[in-house]
């Protein structure tokens, strides 16, 4: 069977390469749909549209192939940060972080973030999706409907749960296999301090106050199973789906107020392609608002400052930037323990205050030290583990600004982490909770001592939080869905005030979901494809 499977895989790979070589060598001037960005949402949209053989889809990706060990080997994910598969965004110096300038990694290449991230599959909390539905005034975004979408897209390999998990979809999801003893110790420690544990983190656990579980991962047969691999890769031999890499989208083109296509840079030349039906932007929470602004969609004053003709005044473009902010607490091992799988196998969601009805804290155990640029100077153990814990529902909001009329110039990113005082209060509670967890009896067989922050309080602890804060790389919410004046898209992901243009990625979130964002981005892609098929009758 393995020889047959290997032969079939080889035959498919050959057909796919030959097909895409033909299609990209003969780019057409017009496609039915142009999908910009082959990340966690764009891959879903492109595949679902191309499932109709009569529909011609062009998928444009600024980065390159995912055929690299640094992508496909789950243990090598950290090697992609700061490299060619990372956009390498940087936030402005932040006075609320003692003047620090944070790196904001985001995936560049086939699969986007799902090709360089930690492979965690986290659906968010019931309350997230019900909030989306309320903001959009559309029950299709509510938890009950989204749960149906998750069941449809999952191929769940853990303990069967017919209520919450699916088993026939394209996305292979499995619990971290043979987890490290320190991951199992984290579950024991959680129970020790009163946090319930669950079979997996994507069922009942995220319908109530939270809990702890072994992480769900997008890994198949020991290899990363990105959303590009799940959705687009099996479709590369189809004649109606063209995937063009190294194609950087500059702007959307318009005829009046109707989107007609995009301009993009490929092989050093500016090229244009038309969309007969619609354009879909799935470029992520930094590049989607950037392209909108350079296309004349955004705050009128911001656009006119750089002489960009205004197509539609939407002041919310680039506003409402959110991210999960983490504060690493580290323990030194008694004896070295090698990381397993991705090096992050246990997760927890919990509340900073008992009166909350949903978790506001996010915890991922990392099986090696993860200091910030500042906390590294405090002394990092050669061997240890980190509770990478942070704010699941931050109150602080950031903003993106243009610095030039040149579409290739980087954005100014004002992340504003910890600018809201309530986030500092929650961060202090988060760090204290981490210390209770990491110093629990369950870790005694593995841990020599707490390395940081140690037993500090008051201003010293506040200073530690500002020095330790780093991003979870969950940038989102910069083109939010809603009905108020700061909303950019409606419930059907149409950009307000223009025709034939939708956004489908993490930028449309009204608020960041509780947990890692790639699974919610897959749902956003599925919803976009549904509404496009409904709108155009196929």
NUTI-845007 format. One record per residue (C-alpha): y, z, x; residue number from 0; residue in one letter. Coordinates in steps of 0.05 Angstrom, whole numbers, plus 5000, padded with zeros to 4 digits. Layout:
N
    Y    Z    X  nr rest
    Y    Z    X NUM    A
...
***
This chain:
538
    Y    Z    X  nr rest
 5000 5000 5000   0    X
 5049 5017 5056   1    X
 5037 4949 5088   2    X
 5049 4914 5022   3    X
 5112 4955 5011   4    X
 5136 4939 5081   5    X
 5123 4865 5071   6    X
 5160 4867 5004   7    X
 5219 4903 5036   8    X
 5222 4852 5092   9    X
 5220 4794 5043  10    X
 5275 4825 5001  11    X
 5318 4839 5062  12    X
 5312 4767 5085  13    X
 5329 4740 5015  14    X
 5388 4788 5009  15    X
 5417 4770 5077  16    X
 5410 4695 5065  17    X
 5439 4701 4995  18    X
 5500 4741 5017  19    X
 5512 4696 5077  20    X
 5515 4636 5030  21    X
 5559 4671 4979  22    X
 5609 4698 5029  23    X
 5613 4632 5067  24    X
 5632 4598 5002  25    X
 5681 4647 4970  26    X
 5704 4622 4902  27    X
 5777 4622 4882  28    X
 5760 4657 4816  29    X
 5709 4709 4795  30    X
 5701 4743 4728  31    X
 5712 4812 4758  32    X
 5740 4833 4825  33    X
 5718 4904 4842  34    X
 5756 4934 4901  35    X
 5718 4986 4941  36    X
 5643 4994 4950  37    X
 5642 5070 4947  38    X
 5611 5120 4900  39    X
 5645 5090 4838  40    X
 5656 5017 4857  41    X
 5583 5007 4875  42    X
 5564 5030 4805  43    X
 5615 4986 4770  44    X
 5595 4923 4809  45    X
 5521 4932 4797  46    X
 5527 4947 4723  47    X
 5572 4886 4712  48    X
 5527 4841 4753  49    X
 5467 4861 4711  50    X
 5491 4807 4663  51    X
 5471 4742 4700  52    X
 5527 4704 4666  53    X
 5581 4749 4697  54    X
 5605 4734 4768  55    X
 5627 4795 4807  56    X
 5662 4799 4875  57    X
 5658 4867 4909  58    X
 5709 4876 4965  59    X
 5700 4930 5018  60    X
 5749 4945 5074  61    X
 5696 4973 5120  62    X
 5631 4945 5147  63    X
 5556 4951 5138  64    X
 5518 5015 5127  65    X
 5462 4992 5173  66    X
 5470 5047 5225  67    X
 5430 5108 5245  68    X
 5492 5151 5238  69    X
 5492 5133 5164  70    X
 5419 5130 5148  71    X
 5395 5192 5187  72    X
 5415 5252 5144  73    X
 5423 5297 5204  74    X
 5475 5252 5237  75    X
 5528 5255 5183  76    X
 5578 5295 5226  77    X
 5579 5238 5277  78    X
 5615 5193 5228  79    X
 5676 5238 5221  80    X
 5733 5210 5261  81    X
 5696 5145 5276  82    X
 5699 5074 5250  83    X
 5669 5094 5183  84    X
 5724 5145 5170  85    X
 5793 5124 5145  86    X
 5821 5180 5188  87    X
 5875 5203 5140  88    X
 5919 5261 5163  89    X
 5961 5306 5120  90    X
 6032 5326 5139  91    X
 6042 5393 5174  92    X
 6036 5447 5121  93    X
 6078 5511 5125  94    X
 6028 5545 5079  95    X
 5975 5535 5133  96    X
 6017 5562 5190  97    X
 6043 5492 5204  98    X
 5975 5460 5213  99    X
 5963 5385 5203 100    X
 5895 5374 5172 101    X
 5848 5315 5180 102    X
 5826 5285 5113 103    X
 5764 5244 5125 104    X
 5744 5191 5074 105    X
 5688 5140 5078 106    X
 5703 5069 5100 107    X
 5645 5020 5093 108    X
 5590 5003 5044 109    X
 5577 5066 5005 110    X
 5645 5096 5020 111    X
 5640 5172 5022 112    X
 5568 5169 4998 113    X
 5551 5138 5066 114    X
 5583 5192 5110 115    X
 5581 5255 5068 116    X
 5532 5313 5067 117    X
 5491 5279 5012 118    X
 5501 5336 4962 119    X
 5490 5318 4888 120    X
 5533 5365 4846 121    X
 5550 5347 4774 122    X
 5608 5394 4763 123    X
 5612 5447 4709 124    X
 5607 5438 4634 125    X
 5680 5460 4629 126    X
 5703 5404 4676 127    X
 5677 5349 4631 128    X
 5701 5382 4567 129    X
 5770 5387 4600 130    X
 5767 5312 4616 131    X
 5751 5298 4543 132    X
 5809 5341 4520 133    X
 5858 5308 4568 134    X
 5835 5238 4548 135    X
 5826 5255 4474 136    X
 5758 5221 4478 137    X
 5692 5257 4468 138    X
 5657 5204 4510 139    X
 5682 5243 4571 140    X
 5655 5309 4544 141    X
 5596 5346 4574 142    X
 5544 5327 4522 143    X
 5556 5253 4532 144    X
 5562 5258 4607 145    X
 5496 5297 4609 146    X
 5464 5236 4577 147    X
 5494 5192 4631 148    X
 5467 5237 4686 149    X
 5398 5235 4656 150    X
 5401 5160 4652 151    X
 5421 5149 4724 152    X
 5377 5202 4758 153    X
 5309 5194 4788 154    X
 5298 5269 4796 155    X
 5242 5289 4843 156    X
 5244 5365 4832 157    X
 5214 5410 4779 158    X
 5217 5371 4713 159    X
 5273 5391 4665 160    X
 5276 5343 4607 161    X
 5338 5375 4578 162    X
 5381 5367 4641 163    X
 5347 5318 4689 164    X
 5327 5244 4686 165    X
 5268 5211 4721 166    X
 5276 5136 4713 167    X
 5346 5120 4739 168    X
 5369 5086 4803 169    X
 5394 5149 4839 170    X
 5339 5185 4877 171    X
 5355 5259 4876 172    X
 5312 5313 4908 173    X
 5317 5385 4928 174    X
 5326 5396 5003 175    X
 5252 5394 5027 176    X
 5223 5452 5067 177    X
 5290 5489 5072 178    X
 5308 5533 5131 179    X
 5292 5607 5126 180    X
 5367 5621 5128 181    X
 5376 5578 5065 182    X
 5323 5619 5029 183    X
 5356 5682 5056 184    X
 5420 5661 5023 185    X
 5386 5659 4955 186    X
 5357 5728 4968 187    X
 5425 5753 4989 188    X
 5456 5724 4926 189    X
 5407 5762 4882 190    X
 5421 5824 4924 191    X
 5495 5823 4906 192    X
 5484 5805 4833 193    X
 5487 5729 4832 194    X
 5430 5696 4793 195    X
 5389 5641 4826 196    X
 5362 5577 4794 197    X
 5310 5523 4807 198    X
 5365 5473 4819 199    X
 5441 5471 4816 200    X
 5448 5415 4764 201    X
 5421 5445 4700 202    X
 5433 5511 4665 203    X
 5467 5540 4727 204    X
 5530 5499 4714 205    X
 5535 5513 4640 206    X
 5554 5587 4649 207    X
 5583 5633 4702 208    X
 5547 5598 4760 209    X
 5493 5619 4808 210    X
 5458 5599 4872 211    X
 5403 5547 4887 212    X
 5374 5502 4939 213    X
 5418 5440 4944 214    X
 5402 5374 4910 215    X
 5408 5316 4959 216    X
 5411 5240 4958 217    X
 5356 5231 5010 218    X
 5294 5188 5000 219    X
 5236 5185 5048 220    X
 5278 5221 5099 221    X
 5335 5171 5096 222    X
 5404 5175 5063 223    X
 5403 5145 4994 224    X
 5476 5129 4983 225    X
 5503 5105 4917 226    X
 5511 5036 4949 227    X
 5437 5038 4968 228    X
 5419 5061 4898 229    X
 5461 5011 4859 230    X
 5483 4950 4900 231    X
 5432 4941 4954 232    X
 5375 4924 4906 233    X
 5420 4870 4875 234    X
 5440 4834 4939 235    X
 5393 4776 4926 236    X
 5427 4759 4860 237    X
 5470 4696 4856 238    X
 5524 4728 4814 239    X
 5542 4787 4860 240    X
 5582 4773 4923 241    X
 5594 4831 4971 242    X
 5649 4818 5023 243    X
 5659 4869 5078 244    X
 5718 4877 5125 245    X
 5763 4857 5067 246    X
 5824 4903 5061 247    X
 5858 4898 4993 248    X
 5934 4898 5000 249    X
 5958 4890 4928 250    X
 5941 4868 4858 251    X
 5974 4803 4836 252    X
 6005 4795 4767 253    X
 6027 4742 4718 254    X
 6079 4781 4680 255    X
 6043 4846 4663 256    X
 5973 4819 4668 257    X
 5932 4830 4731 258    X
 5907 4763 4756 259    X
 5872 4781 4822 260    X
 5884 4812 4889 261    X
 5911 4796 4959 262    X
 5868 4820 5016 263    X
 5862 4814 5091 264    X
 5798 4785 5119 265    X
 5785 4759 5189 266    X
 5859 4768 5206 267    X
 5883 4725 5148 268    X
 5915 4744 5082 269    X
 5874 4714 5026 270    X
 5877 4714 4951 271    X
 5824 4715 4897 272    X
 5833 4711 4822 273    X
 5798 4753 4768 274    X
 5787 4715 4704 275    X
 5773 4778 4664 276    X
 5795 4842 4701 277    X
 5809 4876 4767 278    X
 5778 4945 4780 279    X
 5807 4990 4834 280    X
 5755 5038 4864 281    X
 5789 5051 4931 282    X
 5791 5127 4928 283    X
 5846 5178 4917 284    X
 5889 5155 4976 285    X
 5881 5080 4975 286    X
 5880 5068 4900 287    X
 5950 5097 4889 288    X
 5973 5062 4953 289    X
 5951 4994 4926 290    X
 5982 5009 4858 291    X
 6048 5026 4891 292    X
 6049 4963 4934 293    X
 6032 4924 4871 294    X
 6094 4950 4836 295    X
 6061 5006 4796 296    X
 6088 5076 4808 297    X
 6151 5118 4807 298    X
 6209 5070 4800 299    X
 6253 5108 4850 300    X
 6197 5109 4902 301    X
 6185 5034 4895 302    X
 6258 5014 4895 303    X
 6269 5056 4958 304    X
 6227 5003 4995 305    X
 6248 4942 4955 306    X
 6182 4935 4918 307    X
 6192 4899 4851 308    X
 6173 4945 4794 309    X
 6119 4919 4748 310    X
 6108 4986 4712 311    X
 6142 5053 4720 312    X
 6087 5106 4724 313    X
 6114 5168 4759 314    X
 6044 5199 4763 315    X
 6018 5150 4814 316    X
 6005 5190 4877 317    X
 6020 5257 4844 318    X
 5971 5313 4826 319    X
 5933 5308 4892 320    X
 5877 5359 4893 321    X
 5821 5378 4941 322    X
 5773 5435 4951 323    X
 5798 5480 5007 324    X
 5747 5518 5049 325    X
 5750 5581 5092 326    X
 5692 5585 5140 327    X
 5660 5653 5153 328    X
 5610 5653 5210 329    X
 5551 5696 5232 330    X
 5515 5696 5299 331    X
 5439 5685 5299 332    X
 5393 5735 5332 333    X
 5353 5676 5357 334    X
 5372 5602 5352 335    X
 5348 5568 5287 336    X
 5352 5492 5286 337    X
 5387 5462 5225 338    X
 5341 5425 5176 339    X
 5354 5364 5133 340    X
 5430 5355 5131 341    X
 5443 5425 5157 342    X
 5468 5446 5088 343    X
 5412 5466 5042 344    X
 5436 5523 4997 345    X
 5495 5524 4950 346    X
 5529 5574 4904 347    X
 5584 5575 4851 348    X
 5614 5640 4828 349    X
 5675 5674 4799 350    X
 5730 5710 4837 351    X
 5745 5751 4775 352    X
 5694 5775 4723 353    X
 5738 5754 4663 354    X
 5732 5680 4681 355    X
 5685 5639 4638 356    X
 5669 5588 4693 357    X
 5663 5591 4769 358    X
 5726 5583 4810 359    X
 5692 5590 4878 360    X
 5648 5539 4914 361    X
 5599 5558 4971 362    X
 5558 5513 5015 363    X
 5517 5545 5070 364    X
 5521 5506 5136 365    X
 5467 5520 5187 366    X
 5513 5516 5247 367    X
 5583 5543 5264 368    X
 5641 5507 5231 369    X
 5707 5534 5256 370    X
 5775 5504 5242 371    X
 5820 5480 5298 372    X
 5853 5549 5298 373    X
 5795 5595 5286 374    X
 5755 5563 5343 375    X
 5801 5602 5389 376    X
 5775 5668 5361 377    X
 5708 5655 5394 378    X
 5651 5616 5363 379    X
 5578 5637 5375 380    X
 5534 5586 5409 381    X
 5483 5593 5352 382    X
 5501 5615 5282 383    X
 5512 5595 5210 384    X
 5574 5587 5168 385    X
 5589 5602 5095 386    X
 5633 5541 5080 387    X
 5666 5571 5019 388    X
 5728 5555 4981 389    X
 5769 5542 4919 390    X
 5732 5504 4865 391    X
 5793 5500 4820 392    X
 5856 5502 4864 393    X
 5924 5511 4832 394    X
 5962 5477 4888 395    X
 5982 5404 4880 396    X
 5999 5352 4932 397    X
 6032 5284 4932 398    X
 6027 5216 4966 399    X
 6089 5177 4987 400    X
 6102 5109 5015 401    X
 6135 5104 5084 402    X
 6143 5029 5086 403    X
 6139 4965 5044 404    X
 6084 4942 5091 405    X
 6017 4948 5054 406    X
 5983 4963 5121 407    X
 6026 5023 5137 408    X
 5993 5091 5124 409    X
 6014 5136 5067 410    X
 6051 5201 5076 411    X
 6002 5254 5051 412    X
 6033 5320 5029 413    X
 5970 5359 5014 414    X
 6006 5425 5000 415    X
 5942 5467 5006 416    X
 5955 5541 4989 417    X
 6025 5525 4965 418    X
 6011 5561 4899 419    X
 6008 5637 4912 420    X
 5949 5645 4864 421    X
 5906 5603 4912 422    X
 5919 5653 4968 423    X
 5897 5710 4923 424    X
 5833 5672 4904 425    X
 5821 5654 4977 426    X
 5824 5727 4998 427    X
 5773 5744 4944 428    X
 5730 5686 4967 429    X
 5728 5709 5039 430    X
 5712 5781 5019 431    X
 5655 5755 4975 432    X
 5629 5714 5034 433    X
 5628 5776 5077 434    X
 5589 5815 5024 435    X
 5539 5758 5020 436    X
 5530 5745 5095 437    X
 5524 5819 5111 438    X
 5471 5831 5058 439    X
 5403 5860 5076 440    X
 5369 5792 5066 441    X
 5402 5764 5129 442    X
 5384 5822 5175 443    X
 5322 5788 5204 444    X
 5364 5728 5226 445    X
 5434 5753 5241 446    X
 5460 5791 5301 447    X
 5531 5802 5276 448    X
 5589 5775 5236 449    X
 5629 5730 5283 450    X
 5689 5717 5238 451    X
 5732 5738 5204 452    X
 5707 5809 5217 453    X
 5732 5872 5184 454    X
 5806 5854 5177 455    X
 5852 5863 5118 456    X
 5922 5854 5090 457    X
 5967 5807 5131 458    X
 5913 5796 5184 459    X
 5865 5769 5131 460    X
 5920 5727 5099 461    X
 5934 5698 5168 462    X
 5860 5684 5178 463    X
 5857 5646 5111 464    X
 5916 5602 5131 465    X
 5886 5589 5199 466    X
 5815 5577 5173 467    X
 5832 5531 5114 468    X
 5802 5461 5119 469    X
 5786 5407 5069 470    X
 5720 5395 5034 471    X
 5739 5320 5036 472    X
 5742 5318 4960 473    X
 5810 5285 4953 474    X
 5821 5267 4880 475    X
 5866 5265 4818 476    X
 5923 5219 4844 477    X
 5919 5169 4786 478    X
 5898 5217 4732 479    X
 5869 5201 4664 480    X
 5908 5231 4606 481    X
 5962 5222 4554 482    X
 6023 5257 4584 483    X
 6079 5223 4623 484    X
 6045 5236 4690 485    X
 5981 5201 4669 486    X
 5963 5135 4701 487    X
 5902 5112 4661 488    X
 5879 5122 4590 489    X
 5810 5144 4566 490    X
 5784 5074 4578 491    X
 5811 5075 4650 492    X
 5863 5021 4635 493    X
 5927 5028 4675 494    X
 5983 5043 4627 495    X
 6032 4987 4614 496    X
 5992 4929 4644 497    X
 5933 4888 4623 498    X
 5867 4871 4658 499    X
 5871 4928 4709 500    X
 5829 4991 4710 501    X
 5817 5047 4759 502    X
 5748 5076 4770 503    X
 5743 5129 4824 504    X
 5759 5202 4838 505    X
 5833 5189 4831 506    X
 5827 5188 4755 507    X
 5802 5260 4750 508    X
 5853 5303 4712 509    X
 5829 5360 4756 510    X
 5779 5363 4812 511    X
 5708 5378 4788 512    X
 5673 5442 4807 513    X
 5633 5420 4867 514    X
 5622 5359 4910 515    X
 5652 5297 4879 516    X
 5603 5240 4891 517    X
 5561 5253 4828 518    X
 5622 5255 4783 519    X
 5646 5191 4816 520    X
 5580 5158 4797 521    X
 5592 5179 4724 522    X
 5663 5151 4728 523    X
 5633 5085 4751 524    X
 5583 5085 4694 525    X
 5638 5100 4643 526    X
 5681 5043 4671 527    X
 5623 4994 4666 528    X
 5609 5016 4595 529    X
 5680 5006 4571 530    X
 5685 4939 4607 531    X
 5622 4914 4574 532    X
 5646 4938 4506 533    X
 5715 4908 4515 534    X
 5688 4839 4534 535    X
 5626 4836 4492 536    X
 5569 4833 4542 537    X
***
